[in-house]
Amino acid sequence: MQPYSVPVLPLPARAKPRTAVVASADRSFRQRISEILTGLRWQVRETEGGAEAWGEAESTPPEAVIVDSWLPDLDLDEFLSDFRRRFPDVDLVTAAGNSAAESPRGPYRQELLYALRRSQDFDTAAWKGAPVIGPREPQSVRALPGGAPDPAPPMVLSYSENSSGLQNSGPAAVLRLPAPPAPMRVPEGLPGRLASVADRLPELVGDAPCMLDVSRRIRLVAQRSTSVLIEGPTGSGKEIVAEALHRLSTRSRKPLVAINCAAIPEPLLEAELFGHTRGAFTGAVQGRTGRIEAADGGTLFLDEIGEMPLALQSKLLRFVETGELQRIGDNETVKVDVRILAATHRPLAQHAQEGGFRADLYYRLAVFLICTPPLAGHLEDLPLLVDHFLERMGRDAPAKRISTQALEKLAAHRWPGNVRELEHVLERAAILAGEELIITAQEIDFGAVMN
């Protein structure tokens, strides 16, 4: 990915620096806008939400405020209206390039619009070029801490269109991963536009088109109350998708309550979901609020929904249809407002056709479908994922890096356990490396590989 350049305008003599506040929960959006405005001689303050942006304006009123199309903590329309009344002289612009109602057009509006347009142009251009692994210069996956010299040979990460595996070209080892297909659109049956880097969420590490499309679909549905079914193999990040959906939703200030339908014995699962009164069954010495009721106003995440017993599916279907539940042992119904997210490693539509899952419940849950890809489907993200996990492990222990040969060994693996397996393999390797700062191929231990 070629870095984009930002024209730097000459600063007039004795000019007062212009200040802008960029409010967005999307760090990549804030960084792009900030870099472009900085090149235009602005001083930029970044905030993650509307309340923080308001506080920045109270502290030192800026010349302009750029607000993303959604705020995680405040209603966008109310924020724009209230901000305009409180700060009538601030040029208030949304990410779409629109000004708030009755907002004055500031003398530098064209520069703000240029920054927004330039950021969007970069997103489009970045993914029209030839695919490469990440935006970084050729380098080892992780530099040694403290500026220590890197004893490992330099590694260039690139694709080989004619290669079916890894190649080594001598001292300057070249890691060649299998060539990716042409730019991927959404999976068949899931129509939509081509995903771009602007859709990327910080929780989802990876620049592969299939990963960007997961982020895009999360952004599209997050602010709605639509039920979402997340399908994908074990270890592919379904729970992370659910957390991102809740974080970006209007329910983010309410709880996200999760329950693993496969981890709780069948006799107890109903009580866990719906709650019970005192004495409702043997051992019920006191009443208990169920997980559904605990999620009132927020989000309920039903992990491994495909493992739920058929009898309990009927009760869940009634709740999904009516929004009412009845605790075990209670004659009264309780109205609960929750948004339902469900996840499964099974192809749930096929499971329903075979009679293992209620078809009517499936259609209630799968209003919107998000599929998390297996790691083998986006191996071009392997270096980014390795770097991400090593950096995270480096917060509690001396940071380590990985050698070229070790990365080649990782790239040749089938990854039946997907990203979760990669994280555990790297943690095991870091332990096996002991005090050494470099993880070599010798420390890459896959353990017992399941067929």
Phi, psi and omega in degrees: 000124182279133177295144181266145182261149180240123179295135179258118181277144178295137181272119179300152181299135176061021180287140178279130180300137178271142184241136177229147173249128178250116184250114180196143174281349182268108183298320181296323176297313180299317183294319180295313180297318182297318182295318181291315180294325177298321176294338178265017176072033173261153166261125188244134173244125183263139175225154183267349182204179183289321181296318179293321178297320178298316179298321177297320180291324177295320181293305179216104183303128179273171173284330185210155174227127175253124184245133178293171184287355179206142177244138184286342187242342184224153173292129187298313183297318179294320179298313181299317181294312182292321181295319181298319180291323183282325183233074186293341184265357182271132177285110186254116186232138176270168182297337178280357180090007179266149175267156176293160181305129178063013179288134181293145177276108184289163182293345183246022182304320182298325178292323177295315179295324177298316181298318178295314181294319181295323177296317179291323177297321178297318179301318182290314184293326185298328184259005174269345181280180178294142182291135174224164182275101173076166183269009188272161172289155177308127184196168169291158186298324181215130178282153178291146181291156175074013178072019180293150180297145182268109183283345183278151178294150179297149182235130177254128180260119182206168176263150171237112186294334183258005184261144177251007180192209185268144178231154178228124186252029174103211186305317175270085187296136179246119178270114181248114177270159179305140183298133178284162176289177176301161182315125189271134169267183182296156181304155180303133181094351178240078188293157178162173181282170177292130180289150179233170181296339178294339181278347188298135176256147183295333180290333187258100183281126178141141180251005179296146181306323181293327177285321177297326180290326175299314178299318180298316182292325176298314181297322183294322189254349189303318187276000178265171175261012181299138173291141183233133174253125180253115180247142178171160181294160179302133177084011183264002174100029181294321180293324177297321177298317179298318179296321178294320178300318179290317182299322183271000184270168176286354179262011189296338179276354175258169188288150165256113184251123183246147175216133178267110185291343180267346187264350184249131180304146185306317181297335183263344186296321180297317180294324178295321182284311190259347183081175181205162177265168177295131179079010182296332178203170181301126180097352180274077184284345176209158179288159182214138176281133180282168182296324180297312181293327179294336181269009183307127182086348182242224187232136175252123180251113180261096180281145181052051181298334180295345180267000181290133179301147182301321181297321180284334177299326180296317179293322179295320179301318180298319179295317180299323183284323188252338186075012181244144177229161179230118178296150177297128180088003182242142179268346182269149175259153182238131178274127183229135179253103178225154171259133186257126169245135179231151181222150179202149174268355180271154166284094194293329178297316178293321178299322179290321178297328181275359177090005180273354180210142182294125181295322181293325177289322178302313182292333176288324183275326186266043175297322176227132186246133173234127181250122176271127185282153172291156180300325179298341180274353176214055180297341177297343178272359184305311180300321178295320179293318178300313180299320180297312183290321178294322178295320180293320177292335180287355178284333183247357182207165177306132183294139179243162174232172186240144181279164179300315182296324179293320179293324176297321179294321177295320183292335181275354183280154182278337179056061177293335179266003174061213189296326178297320177296319178301316180299317181289323177297318179291321177297318177297318180295321179296323178291316181294332180288345178062234182275351180291143182269353181245127174272121180258175180298333181295330181274352179281105183237117182274353180068207179278112182276127180277143178278000000 
